[in-house]
């Protein structure tokens, strides 16, 4: 459901030439609210699973202190009440009003003049515009020195990769094979940058866990070990990005959309 909200918000932005933003922007804001409600518990679940899987790979001789119990307690506290809050939001008037608005949008789409033009021409232009946005962000990230600023730039590029992926998926009925190829390549970039961002989030959580362990008089060694592994994993993704981007950004893929 959260993915559906993201796809729809992305479509509103990518195809703003076709859909009047005066109508879609307020809906996009409500979809953003809904996505946040849907994601609060899920993001924590995914993070906890990543940390648990990483901990399972650590030899028992290097698990110093009650690290598994510490991780479970930390995760449980962060998830407390998330499901109840989500169900309350889904049953509430704001969500129901959003559904009614979406039904009205489908019944009477706020189409702009370009909607009367041939679909392949319009959707190819939208995908290429999103491609240029992604290219700018990837190049900015590659030019940024390693550290928090690069992490933020890579996260921004990841969001751009997701947007072009969704735009290309929506374009497939009109463009066929070229759009499918763009979707596949954008997904590769998104997955690489997504793993990098997941490592950034995991390292922040591991610092928090190590601090809690130290405050309780426990060893923080194992959490530090996991932090180092996440740091190395992120560095691997950063080294892989230039090669992957060189393949994704070949001119022949963009030319195929224009035909």
Secondary structure by P-SEA (a helix, b strand, c coil): caaaaaaaaaaaaaacccccccccaaaaaaaaaaaaaacaaaaaaaaaaaaaaaaaaccccccccaaaaaaaaaaaaaacaaaaaaaaaaacaaaaaaaaaaaaaaacccccccccccaaaaaaaaaaaaaaaaaaaaaaaaaccccaaaaaaaaaaaaaaaaaaaaaaaacccccaaaaaaaaaaaaaaaaaaaaaaaaaaaaaaaaaaaaaaaacccaaaaaaaaaaaaaaaaaaaaaaaaaaaaaacaaaaaaaac
